[in-house]
Amino acid sequence: MGLLTRFKSSLTYPIAATLVLVTVVPVALAGWLFASYNREHLTTVEKLYLNRQAVSLASEVDHFFSSRSTYLASTARALAVSSPDDVASFESFLEEMANEAGPSFAYLQILNREGEGSYVYDPQLGTEEVRLLTDRVRSTQDAALIGDPEPEFRLENPQDRSPWAILVFPLQTPDGTAWGSLAGVLDFANFERTFVDSTYTGLFVSVIDDGGQVILSSSPSLRGESLTGSPLVRDFLTRPMALTSTYTNPLNPDVGEVLGSAAPVTNLGWGVLLERPTAMAFAPIRIMQLRTLMVSAVAGLVALGLGFILSRRLIGPLRQLADISSEISEGKLSVRSDVQGDDEIAQLGRNFNHMAENIESLVRKLKHALRQNQELFLETIRTLAAAIDAKDPYTKGHSERVSAYSMAIARHLGLGFDEIFHVRIAAILHDVGKLGIRDGILNKPGGLTDEEYEIMRRHPGIGAQIMTPISKLKSIIPGIRNHHETWDGRGYPDKLKGEQIPMVARIIGVADTFDAMTTNRPYQKAMPLSHVTAKMKAMAGTRFDPEVVVAFSAAVDAGDIMPPEPWSEGDGLASHQEVS
């Protein structure tokens, strides 16, 4: 074969071109997937970042208030042991407190019960503001002097400025008598100014009370406004926990959709709300998506061109192999490829045929082994059932008959193959617990004593215990343990009722009773089939599941359930199994 001929029969060049195709397309796809992943990742990161900022700011608000409140509380405890007669001397002490606390307190005051005392205030406050604070502190002092050791708290929202938090602590002697009060007015102005620093650039920041009203804000004009129109705020007021969502800003619809996050200020019952327009928050994501789309579009055009060139050479044989693969996947293991030639695809076809032959051979061997294993398993189960029946020669074949009846009922109930198989095995072994019952009780002619009856009632539980160590038979244990439960809940051992009873147990219960009523025992005669079916129908809704009884009747009518031998006329007596 000449060099040119070998080149023409070879797929080296098409494969090389295909590699280009499968390189460009995956790169474009990988780029898109990467962009999608990054979009989700960056969205999650942005939400987490905003949420953490909200939680951090809430912690700052809480710390700002708690630390100052604790400072006042500790100072009040120290002042409580001082003389209430010299309150005027506390002015220097208050000035020292103001200097130590920095700009946090706009106003500090010590008063005795007679309203005498000292106060200091921020020099930047106007006369009217000082008068207002003095009045508010005095009006709050009365509650503090009642004797409650807890501080009195009041929030003031003056017009055109940040709010004040008024805290009044009682000054109590060791015997609990309040002789005066220490008042401090927290000024949130300096704290509010932090909302517009570099940490929160591009964010709308609001602190709301427990009613959704704005207390502090990066936009002072929003103070006093209600944010209950925000779905995030409504959710937060219902569930005061860290929340994040996107929505339209109710107070400024022109902003459009925003990404918002809320977090609780624990000790105050307030909340912190951070908002950022989604156009700003997700701008990097959109840029990344656009670039990825452009790269993917170019890669797609290249791939399309290469695919058009290669399709005539590759698509036919490969489609044939694909069709054959589909047929094999559907179970048609005898199909083979007829791809001809000397190139790599032809070699692939031959290898494919060889693989199909090996698969077909392997499947045959596996099916044979499966049949052998199933037969071995069933023979083992039948042997165990025969051992059970051997305990009572008068019930020989009982387990096999109950299994056959149960499978017939299961088929008429429309159960699947696996479910019917489990019913079959559970029915064969339903009386395995009788291996633990004395022969004298099992084979006793006539009725059982109360004590013997209670012993007989133990066999379902004993059977479940016997089967429990066998993990492969775990699914059949409910059929063994609960086949004597009744629809009305009067059965045993667990007093299950209605649909609480596993379906497999309901089926076996019907089949077991039917066999007990249609076979001769030393203490009973077999009942006529017509009498038995009528009696079984009469017990639907009390002893048996009505649906199972309907399936049982259908199986009898179809001839799928027949007694083992001709029966004698007459009602006969019920068996131990039926009455139990």
ZATIRO-218595 format. One record per residue (C-alpha): x, y, z; residue number from 1. Coordinates in nm, 4 decimals, padded with zeros to 6 digits. Example, Ala and Ser with C-alpha at 12.3 -4.5 7.8 and 13.67 -1.06 7.14 Angstrom:
# ZATIRO-218595
       xx       yy       zz num
  01.2300 -00.4500  00.7800   1
  01.3670 -00.1060  00.7140   2
END
This chain:
# ZATIRO-218595
       xx       yy       zz num
  00.0000  00.0000  00.0000   1
  00.1421  00.3314 -00.1138   2
  00.1989  00.6265  00.1105   3
 -00.0869  00.8237 -00.0494   4
 -00.3264  00.5328 -00.0183   5
 -00.2330  00.4788  00.3439   6
 -00.2892  00.8483  00.4119   7
 -00.6308  00.8433  00.2476   8
 -00.7386  00.5326  00.4421   9
 -00.6118  00.6742  00.7676  10
 -00.8105  00.8957  01.0013  11
 -00.5017  01.0683  01.1336  12
 -00.5854  01.3980  00.9704  13
 -00.9586  01.3918  01.0565  14
 -00.8768  01.2929  01.4124  15
 -00.6302  01.5806  01.4330  16
 -00.9023  01.8153  01.3134  17
 -01.1477  01.6574  01.5545  18
 -00.9073  01.7216  01.8376  19
 -00.9184  02.0862  01.7417  20
 -01.2976  02.0677  01.7559  21
 -01.3118  01.8910  02.0891  22
 -01.0577  02.1360  02.2225  23
 -01.2306  02.4555  02.1152  24
 -01.5789  02.3455  02.2148  25
 -01.4825  02.2208  02.5603  26
 -01.2864  02.5393  02.6179  27
 -01.5927  02.7452  02.5267  28
 -01.8162  02.5197  02.7343  29
 -01.5705  02.5213  03.0215  30
 -01.5580  02.8987  02.9969  31
 -01.9340  02.9202  03.0163  32
 -01.9533  02.6726  03.3009  33
 -01.6760  02.8591  03.4757  34
 -01.8628  03.1834  03.4256  35
 -02.1850  03.0271  03.5530  36
 -02.0050  02.8855  03.8518  37
 -01.8336  03.2155  03.9211  38
 -02.1638  03.3959  03.8811  39
 -02.3217  03.1778  04.1457  40
 -02.0083  03.1899  04.3557  41
 -01.9697  03.5657  04.3310  42
 -02.3401  03.6141  04.4013  43
 -02.3069  03.3971  04.7096  44
 -01.9883  03.5769  04.8122  45
 -02.1546  03.9168  04.7680  46
 -02.4518  03.8074  04.9779  47
 -02.2262  03.6602  05.2449  48
 -02.0098  03.9730  05.2450  49
 -02.3108  04.1999  05.2826  50
 -02.4543  03.9725  05.5509  51
 -02.1273  03.9755  05.7433  52
 -02.1141  04.3546  05.7165  53
 -02.4681  04.3732  05.8562  54
 -02.3810  04.1373  06.1396  55
 -02.0608  04.3322  06.2094  56
 -02.2415  04.6664  06.2164  57
 -02.5142  04.5224  06.4383  58
 -02.2412  04.4066  06.6738  59
 -02.0865  04.7547  06.6681  60
 -02.4199  04.9173  06.7537  61
 -02.4749  04.6642  07.0289  62
 -02.1225  04.7135  07.1614  63
 -02.1532  05.0923  07.1455  64
 -02.4676  05.0854  07.3555  65
 -02.3717  04.7980  07.5873  66
 -02.0246  04.9312  07.6691  67
 -02.1592  05.2757  07.7571  68
 -02.4468  05.1277  07.9529  69
 -02.2051  04.9059  08.1434  70
 -01.9825  05.2070  08.2096  71
 -02.2757  05.4006  08.3555  72
 -02.3904  05.0984  08.5566  73
 -02.0489  05.0433  08.7146  74
 -02.0181  05.4155  08.7875  75
 -02.3625  05.4147  08.9482  76
 -02.2602  05.1274  09.1758  77
 -01.9481  05.3205  09.2803  78
 -02.1439  05.6424  09.3422  79
 -02.4139  05.4671  09.5419  80
 -02.1927  05.4546  09.8530  81
 -02.1249  05.8310  09.8378  82
 -02.3050  06.0908  10.0499  83
 -02.6350  06.2058  09.8984  84
 -02.5979  06.5419  10.0779  85
 -02.3171  06.6774  09.8676  86
 -02.4348  06.6210  09.5088  87
 -02.3007  06.9607  09.4005  88
 -01.9478  06.8283  09.4469  89
 -02.0082  06.5696  09.1772  90
 -01.9691  06.8180  08.8943  91
 -01.5950  06.7581  08.8712  92
 -01.6602  06.3856  08.8796  93
 -01.9062  06.4166  08.5907  94
 -01.6556  06.6209  08.3911  95
 -01.3982  06.3503  08.4454  96
 -01.6535  06.0925  08.3272  97
 -01.7285  06.2975  08.0165  98
 -01.3601  06.3292  07.9320  99
 -01.2989  05.9590  07.9909 100
 -01.5950  05.8477  07.7804 101
 -01.5088  06.0800  07.4965 102
 -01.7829  06.2183  07.2690 103
 -02.0210  05.9314  07.3485 104
 -02.2224  06.1192  07.6130 105
 -02.3991  06.4427  07.5227 106
 -02.5240  06.4906  07.8767 107
 -02.4408  06.3535  08.2249 108
 -02.6305  06.4289  08.5456 109
 -02.6499  06.3300  08.9134 110
 -02.9652  06.4189  09.1070 111
 -03.0882  06.3405  09.4567 112
 -03.4532  06.2842  09.5434 113
 -03.5053  06.6556  09.5962 114
 -03.3978  06.7302  09.2414 115
 -03.0658  06.8802  09.3470 116
 -02.7482  06.7832  09.1740 117
 -02.4895  06.8472  08.9075 118
 -02.4754  06.8036  08.5326 119
 -02.2366  06.8494  08.2420 120
 -02.3095  06.8515  07.8705 121
 -02.1457  06.8670  07.5325 122
 -02.0499  07.2334  07.4677 123
 -02.1730  07.1937  07.1094 124
 -02.5293  07.1529  07.2328 125
 -02.7515  07.4557  07.2096 126
 -02.9429  07.5991  07.5037 127
 -03.2704  07.4576  07.3805 128
 -03.1174  07.1111  07.3432 129
 -02.9750  07.1250  07.6977 130
 -03.3128  07.2310  07.8344 131
 -03.4838  06.9502  07.6427 132
 -03.2418  06.6901  07.7767 133
 -03.2745  06.8220  08.1333 134
 -03.6523  06.7920  08.1132 135
 -03.6356  06.4420  07.9633 136
 -03.3879  06.3201  08.2247 137
 -03.5991  06.4563  08.5109 138
 -03.9131  06.2934  08.3692 139
 -03.7311  05.9603  08.3476 140
 -03.5768  05.9866  08.6962 141
 -03.9062  05.9228  08.8774 142
 -03.9261  05.5679  08.7417 143
 -03.5655  05.5036  08.8368 144
 -03.6213  05.6088  09.1987 145
 -03.8949  05.3543  09.2583 146
 -03.6306  05.1077  09.3542 147
 -03.6015  04.8931  09.0429 148
 -03.2312  04.8117  09.0036 149
 -03.2683  04.7960  08.6261 150
 -03.1905  05.1189  08.4377 151
 -03.4616  05.3224  08.2734 152
 -03.4135  05.3549  07.8973 153
 -03.5692  05.6105  07.6675 154
 -03.4960  05.6984  07.3066 155
 -03.5325  06.0579  07.1942 156
 -03.5496  06.1490  06.8252 157
 -03.5016  06.5252  06.8006 158
 -03.5707  06.6866  06.4699 159
 -03.2820  06.7310  06.2260 160
 -03.0257  06.5398  06.4285 161
 -02.9234  06.1918  06.5394 162
 -03.1207  06.0389  06.8273 163
 -03.0274  06.0326  07.1937 164
 -03.0533  05.7313  07.4208 165
 -03.1352  05.8367  07.7777 166
 -03.0182  05.5947  08.0492 167
 -03.1028  05.6601  08.4153 168
 -02.9513  05.4359  08.6848 169
 -03.0742  05.4469  09.0470 170
 -02.8157  05.5213  09.3170 171
 -02.8988  05.2749  09.5921 172
 -02.7660  05.2324  09.9425 173
 -02.6709  04.8802  10.0563 174
 -03.0220  04.8325  10.1951 175
 -03.1738  04.8952  09.8485 176
 -03.2969  05.2512  09.9108 177
 -03.2525  05.4817  09.6119 178
 -03.1225  05.8226  09.7189 179
 -03.0693  05.9589  09.3720 180
 -02.9885  05.8765  09.0123 181
 -02.7096  05.8872  08.7560 182
 -02.8243  05.9796  08.4070 183
 -02.6340  05.9593  08.0829 184
 -02.7486  06.0618  07.7359 185
 -02.5804  05.8665  07.4568 186
 -02.5321  06.0667  07.1389 187
 -02.5452  05.8476  06.8258 188
 -02.4288  06.1351  06.6006 189
 -02.0623  06.0347  06.5896 190
 -02.1567  05.6701  06.5488 191
 -02.3958  05.7542  06.2650 192
 -02.1179  05.9374  06.0811 193
 -01.9296  05.6082  06.0490 194
 -02.1994  05.4912  05.8097 195
 -02.0574  05.7072  05.5315 196
 -01.6894  05.6220  05.5822 197
 -01.4906  05.3933  05.3548 198
 -01.6197  05.0730  05.5178 199
 -01.9731  05.1303  05.3947 200
 -01.9084  05.3153  05.0672 201
 -02.1853  05.2491  04.8184 202
 -02.4197  05.1148  05.0870 203
 -02.7454  05.2466  05.2243 204
 -02.7239  05.1927  05.6005 205
 -03.0195  05.2071  05.8380 206
 -03.0763  05.1125  06.2011 207
 -03.4426  05.0340  06.2736 208
 -03.6348  04.9817  06.5965 209
 -03.8576  04.6855  06.6749 210
 -04.1388  04.8465  06.4758 211
 -03.9377  04.8968  06.1570 212
 -03.8908  05.2746  06.2038 213
 -03.5548  05.4231  06.1040 214
 -03.3463  05.5399  06.4031 215
 -03.0102  05.5959  06.2343 216
 -02.9319  05.6180  05.8648 217
 -02.6590  05.7023  05.6178 218
 -02.9314  05.9226  05.4661 219
 -03.0442  06.1451  05.7578 220
 -03.3650  06.2364  05.5763 221
 -03.4865  05.8788  05.6345 222
 -03.4853  05.9115  06.0149 223
 -03.8332  05.8438  06.1492 224
 -03.9497  05.6775  05.8265 225
 -04.1087  05.3317  05.8384 226
 -03.9426  05.0548  05.6360 227
 -04.2201  04.8005  05.6851 228
 -04.2908  04.8256  05.3121 229
 -03.9675  04.6340  05.2516 230
 -04.0203  04.2566  05.2270 231
 -03.6836  04.2017  05.3948 232
 -03.7790  04.4236  05.6904 233
 -04.1161  04.2480  05.7225 234
 -03.9422  03.9110  05.7319 235
 -03.6882  04.0432  05.9800 236
 -03.9546  04.1789  06.2156 237
 -04.1213  03.8381  06.2046 238
 -03.7948  03.6482  06.2401 239
 -03.5249  03.8697  06.3962 240
 -03.2242  03.6907  06.2540 241
 -02.9587  03.7488  05.9878 242
 -03.1424  03.7600  05.6504 243
 -03.0405  03.8491  05.2940 244
 -03.2577  03.8953  04.9832 245
 -03.3148  04.1087  04.6740 246
 -03.6121  04.3425  04.6379 247
 -03.7178  04.6905  04.5290 248
 -03.6449  04.9711  04.7740 249
 -03.9905  05.0905  04.8921 250
 -03.8768  05.4433  04.9884 251
 -03.6749  05.5076  04.6739 252
 -03.8092  05.3087  04.3760 253
 -03.5757  05.4985  04.1409 254
 -03.2856  05.3021  04.2880 255
 -03.4398  04.9875  04.1452 256
 -03.3639  04.6428  04.2732 257
 -03.1321  04.6226  04.5733 258
 -02.9496  04.3487  04.7579 259
 -03.0320  04.3876  05.1249 260
 -02.9137  04.2222  05.4431 261
 -03.0544  04.2596  05.7946 262
 -02.9071  04.1559  06.1297 263
 -03.0404  04.1928  06.4845 264
 -02.8955  04.4235  06.7516 265
 -02.9408  04.1710  07.0284 266
 -02.9563  04.3767  07.3475 267
 -03.1724  04.6556  07.2060 268
 -03.4234  04.4664  06.9933 269
 -03.3204  04.6824  06.6969 270
 -03.2039  04.5781  06.3564 271
 -02.9360  04.6851  06.1102 272
 -03.0229  04.7061  05.7398 273
 -02.7603  04.7310  05.4648 274
 -02.8649  04.7804  05.1021 275
 -02.6679  04.7967  04.7793 276
 -02.8177  04.8353  04.4275 277
 -02.7876  04.5039  04.2449 278
 -02.6632  04.6890  03.9377 279
 -02.3603  04.7881  04.1447 280
 -02.3307  04.4690  04.3483 281
 -02.3390  04.2345  04.0506 282
 -02.1635  04.4546  03.7897 283
 -01.8425  04.2408  03.7853 284
 -02.0558  03.9324  03.7282 285
 -02.2269  04.0817  03.4237 286
 -01.8926  04.1908  03.2714 287
 -01.7524  03.8414  03.3224 288
 -02.0609  03.6839  03.1626 289
 -02.0396  03.9138  02.8589 290
 -01.6748  03.8330  02.7978 291
 -01.7392  03.4627  02.8363 292
 -02.0258  03.4799  02.5888 293
 -01.8049  03.6533  02.3342 294
 -01.5293  03.3941  02.3684 295
 -01.7822  03.1111  02.3533 296
 -01.9427  03.2576  02.0402 297
 -01.6093  03.2715  01.8584 298
 -01.5248  02.9181  01.9714 299
 -01.8671  02.7996  01.8609 300
 -01.8235  02.9431  01.5102 301
 -01.4874  02.7744  01.4753 302
 -01.6288  02.4471  01.5982 303
 -01.9241  02.4757  01.3595 304
 -01.6936  02.5223  01.0630 305
 -01.4742  02.2295  01.1578 306
 -01.7741  02.0135  01.2305 307
 -01.9177  02.0810  00.8851 308
 -01.5924  01.9761  00.7224 309
 -01.5591  01.6554  00.9240 310
 -01.9228  01.5439  00.9290 311
 -01.9187  01.3694  00.5879 312
 -01.6150  01.1652  00.6852 313
 -01.7032  01.0737  01.0419 314
 -02.0751  01.0991  01.1062 315
 -02.1930  00.7950  00.9056 316
 -01.9837  00.5159  01.0634 317
 -01.9994  00.6701  01.4057 318
 -02.3787  00.7013  01.3855 319
 -02.4007  00.3337  01.2990 320
 -02.1901  00.2442  01.6014 321
 -02.4041  00.4722  01.8155 322
 -02.7253  00.3046  01.6913 323
 -02.5830 -00.0399  01.7632 324
 -02.4756  00.0738  02.1076 325
 -02.8316  00.1893  02.1762 326
 -02.9692 -00.1492  02.0673 327
 -02.7239 -00.3299  02.2933 328
 -02.8172 -00.1039  02.5838 329
 -03.1807 -00.2086  02.5235 330
 -03.0862 -00.5749  02.5574 331
 -03.0378 -00.6700  02.1890 332
 -02.6986 -00.8299  02.2456 333
 -02.6847 -01.0157  01.9132 334
 -02.6498 -00.7073  01.6893 335
 -02.3108 -00.6414  01.5292 336
 -02.1394 -00.3631  01.3334 337
 -02.0817 -00.4004  00.9564 338
 -01.8392 -00.1093  00.9216 339
 -01.5991 -00.1884  00.6388 340
 -01.2499 -00.0647  00.5535 341
 -00.8981 -00.0454  00.6900 342
 -00.9101  00.2811  00.8807 343
 -00.9344  00.3371  01.2518 344
 -01.3157  00.3468  01.2542 345
 -01.3289  00.0059  01.0831 346
 -01.0898 -00.1257  01.3456 347
 -01.3133  00.0335  01.6078 348
 -01.6110 -00.1517  01.4573 349
 -01.4286 -00.4850  01.4782 350
 -01.3256 -00.4182  01.8350 351
 -01.6833 -00.3182  01.9075 352
 -01.8134 -00.6483  01.7718 353
 -01.5614 -00.8382  01.9798 354
 -01.6706 -00.6448  02.2863 355
 -02.0382 -00.7148  02.2114 356
 -01.9645 -01.0887  02.1837 357
 -01.7856 -01.0833  02.5181 358
 -02.0730 -00.8905  02.6782 359
 -02.3296 -01.1333  02.5375 360
 -02.1299 -01.4299  02.6694 361
 -02.0848 -01.2655  03.0071 362
 -02.4564 -01.1856  03.0339 363
 -02.5432 -01.5493  02.9544 364
 -02.3091 -01.6662  03.2278 365
 -02.4452 -01.4102  03.4749 366
 -02.8061 -01.5100  03.3995 367
 -02.7171 -01.8748  03.4471 368
 -02.5392 -01.7987  03.7749 369
 -02.8326 -01.5853  03.8869 370
 -03.0768 -01.8653  03.8143 371
 -02.8580 -02.1072  04.0061 372
 -02.8299 -01.8699  04.3024 373
 -03.2051 -01.8106  04.3027 374
 -03.2749 -02.1819  04.2873 375
 -03.0273 -02.2456  04.5685 376
 -03.1833 -01.9673  04.7737 377
 -03.5363 -02.0958  04.7126 378
 -03.4360 -02.4537  04.7894 379
 -03.2827 -02.3334  05.1171 380
 -03.6020 -02.1465  05.2004 381
 -03.8155 -02.4463  05.1059 382
 -03.6016 -02.6716  05.3244 383
 -03.6515 -02.4383  05.6181 384
 -04.0261 -02.4254  05.5446 385
 -04.0374 -02.8053  05.5344 386
 -03.8678 -02.8129  05.8739 387
 -04.1352 -02.5781  06.0020 388
 -04.4180 -02.7873  05.8587 389
 -04.2577 -03.1046  05.9968 390
 -04.3317 -02.9703  06.3450 391
 -04.6983 -03.0372  06.2654 392
 -04.7658 -03.3308  06.0259 393
 -05.1240 -03.2170  05.9875 394
 -05.0169 -02.8868  05.8289 395
 -04.7734 -03.0370  05.5800 396
 -04.7349 -02.8075  05.2812 397
 -04.8949 -02.5164  05.4667 398
 -04.6028 -02.2777  05.4094 399
 -04.5820 -02.3511  05.0341 400
 -04.9577 -02.3081  04.9939 401
 -04.9613 -01.9808  05.1854 402
 -04.6725 -01.8627  04.9659 403
 -04.8610 -01.9544  04.6459 404
 -05.1824 -01.7884  04.7685 405
 -04.9897 -01.4765  04.8756 406
 -04.8207 -01.4417  04.5357 407
 -05.1571 -01.4726  04.3600 408
 -05.3037 -01.1986  04.5800 409
 -04.9952 -00.9799  04.5244 410
 -05.0286 -01.0158  04.1450 411
 -05.3935 -00.9123  04.1579 412
 -05.2913 -00.6119  04.3696 413
 -05.0622 -00.5063  04.0861 414
 -04.7374 -00.5357  04.2824 415
 -04.4061 -00.5412  04.0963 416
 -04.1754 -00.8390  04.0418 417
 -03.9445 -00.7586  04.3342 418
 -04.2365 -00.6987  04.5700 419
 -04.3977 -01.0284  04.4715 420
 -04.0659 -01.2070  04.5294 421
 -04.0417 -01.0612  04.8822 422
 -04.4022 -01.1663  04.9466 423
 -04.3162 -01.5171  04.8272 424
 -04.0214 -01.5575  05.0638 425
 -04.1944 -01.3927  05.3605 426
 -04.4975 -01.6197  05.3137 427
 -04.2846 -01.9357  05.3006 428
 -04.1158 -01.8342  05.6277 429
 -04.4169 -01.6738  05.7965 430
 -04.4400 -01.9545  06.0578 431
 -04.0629 -01.9914  06.1165 432
 -04.1263 -01.8808  06.4751 433
 -04.3107 -02.2084  06.5440 434
 -03.9664 -02.3693  06.5649 435
 -03.9581 -02.2099  06.9108 436
 -04.3032 -02.3461  07.0161 437
 -04.3390 -02.6785  07.1976 438
 -04.4751 -02.9643  06.9864 439
 -04.7321 -03.0375  07.2540 440
 -04.8961 -02.7031  07.1888 441
 -04.8621 -02.7093  06.8101 442
 -05.0073 -03.0586  06.7740 443
 -05.2666 -03.0415  07.0483 444
 -05.6054 -03.1632  06.9246 445
 -05.8821 -02.9302  07.0286 446
 -05.8706 -02.5915  07.1885 447
 -05.5754 -02.4322  07.3667 448
 -05.5695 -02.3137  07.7247 449
 -05.5194 -01.9428  07.7893 450
 -05.1559 -02.0060  07.8826 451
 -05.0996 -02.2188  07.5710 452
 -05.2725 -01.9584  07.3573 453
 -05.0355 -01.6877  07.4857 454
 -04.7366 -01.9097  07.4073 455
 -04.8735 -01.9704  07.0548 456
 -04.9093 -01.5926  07.0067 457
 -04.5323 -01.5545  07.0521 458
 -04.4398 -01.7299  06.7281 459
 -04.4470 -01.4116  06.5048 460
 -04.2028 -01.2342  06.7356 461
 -03.9846 -01.5469  06.7612 462
 -03.9806 -01.5713  06.3825 463
 -03.8711 -01.2075  06.3495 464
 -03.5907 -01.2703  06.6003 465
 -03.4751 -01.5776  06.4054 466
 -03.4588 -01.3825  06.0775 467
 -03.3090 -01.0596  06.2156 468
 -02.9406 -01.1738  06.2022 469
 -02.9828 -01.2501  05.8282 470
 -02.9291 -00.9083  05.6708 471
 -03.0344 -01.0243  05.3217 472
 -03.3787 -01.1167  05.4552 473
 -03.4359 -00.7916  05.6414 474
 -03.7134 -00.6878  05.3992 475
 -03.9294 -00.9921  05.4783 476
 -03.9248 -00.9560  05.8591 477
 -04.2409 -00.7315  05.8692 478
 -04.4349 -01.0075  05.6899 479
 -04.3216 -01.2616  05.9490 480
 -04.3734 -01.0449  06.2562 481
 -04.7035 -00.8815  06.1634 482
 -04.9009 -01.1442  05.9666 483
 -05.1366 -01.1877  06.2663 484
 -05.2151 -00.8167  06.2962 485
 -05.5765 -00.7262  06.2146 486
 -05.7223 -00.4283  06.0310 487
 -05.9128 -00.3195  06.3453 488
 -05.5992 -00.3260  06.5631 489
 -05.6968 -00.6313  06.7718 490
 -05.4237 -00.8558  06.6384 491
 -05.0751 -00.9254  06.7690 492
 -04.7901 -00.8825  06.8556 493
 -04.7764 -00.5023  06.7982 494
 -05.1481 -00.4117  06.7872 495
 -05.1007 -00.2385  06.4522 496
 -05.4088 -00.0981  06.2848 497
 -05.5116 -00.0277  05.9252 498
 -05.2331  00.0896  05.6984 499
 -04.9869  00.0723  05.9891 500
 -04.9680 -00.2976  05.9029 501
 -04.7092 -00.3634  05.6280 502
 -04.8728 -00.4675  05.2987 503
 -04.6805 -00.7958  05.2875 504
 -04.8205 -00.8852  05.6320 505
 -05.1772 -00.7982  05.5248 506
 -05.1448 -01.0293  05.2242 507
 -04.9978 -01.3199  05.4227 508
 -05.2668 -01.2806  05.6899 509
 -05.5418 -01.3395  05.4300 510
 -05.3574 -01.6312  05.2664 511
 -05.2753 -01.7916  05.6043 512
 -05.6366 -01.7773  05.7241 513
 -05.7663 -01.9116  05.3913 514
 -05.5385 -02.2161  05.4103 515
 -05.6294 -02.2786  05.7741 516
 -05.9999 -02.2786  05.6838 517
 -05.9677 -02.5001  05.3736 518
 -05.7512 -02.7836  05.5109 519
 -05.8392 -03.0713  05.7407 520
 -05.6919 -03.0708  06.0907 521
 -05.7475 -03.3129  06.3818 522
 -05.9603 -03.0436  06.5446 523
 -06.1441 -02.9190  06.2364 524
 -06.2836 -03.0139  05.8973 525
 -06.2088 -02.8152  05.5845 526
 -06.4794 -02.5639  05.4943 527
 -06.6332 -02.5409  05.1480 528
 -06.4693 -02.2842  04.9211 529
 -06.7880 -02.0854  04.8785 530
 -06.8349 -02.0680  05.2545 531
 -06.4729 -01.9650  05.3097 532
 -06.4805 -01.6861  05.0491 533
 -06.8031 -01.5508  05.1947 534
 -06.6560 -01.5556  05.5419 535
 -06.3363 -01.3852  05.4229 536
 -06.5405 -01.1073  05.2596 537
 -06.7401 -01.0644  05.5806 538
 -06.4152 -01.0027  05.7718 539
 -06.3028 -00.7256  05.5322 540
 -06.2689 -00.4009  05.7238 541
 -06.2411 -00.5722  06.0623 542
 -05.9818 -00.8441  06.0415 543
 -05.8534 -00.7909  05.6872 544
 -05.7611 -00.5022  05.4588 545
 -06.0626 -00.4574  05.2260 546
 -05.8338 -00.3959  04.9283 547
 -05.6471 -00.7230  04.9914 548
 -05.9756 -00.9135  05.0255 549
 -06.0885 -00.7757  04.6868 550
 -05.7626 -00.8982  04.5303 551
 -05.8056 -01.2349  04.7052 552
 -06.1600 -01.2730  04.5679 553
 -06.0378 -01.1838  04.2183 554
 -05.7650 -01.4489  04.2458 555
 -06.0197 -01.7100  04.3556 556
 -06.2557 -01.6169  04.0710 557
 -05.9687 -01.6408  03.8221 558
 -05.8739 -01.9848  03.9504 559
 -05.5359 -01.8640  04.0793 560
 -05.6240 -01.9736  04.4336 561
 -05.7642 -02.3226  04.4927 562
 -05.7699 -02.5403  04.8068 563
 -05.5170 -02.8287  04.8065 564
 -05.7820 -03.1030  04.7851 565
 -06.1597 -03.1414  04.7591 566
 -06.3295 -03.0220  05.0728 567
 -06.6137 -03.1747  05.2668 568
 -06.9462 -03.0008  05.3151 569
 -06.9983 -02.8429  05.6534 570
 -06.8671 -02.5473  05.8385 571
 -06.6039 -02.7205  06.0443 572
 -06.4082 -02.5566  06.3215 573
 -06.1546 -02.2736  06.2994 574
 -05.7845 -02.3559  06.3297 575
 -05.5381 -02.2182  06.5809 576
 -05.4126 -01.9896  06.3081 577
 -05.7535 -01.8521  06.2184 578
 -05.8694 -01.7734  06.5689 579
 -05.5345 -01.6329  06.6673 580
END
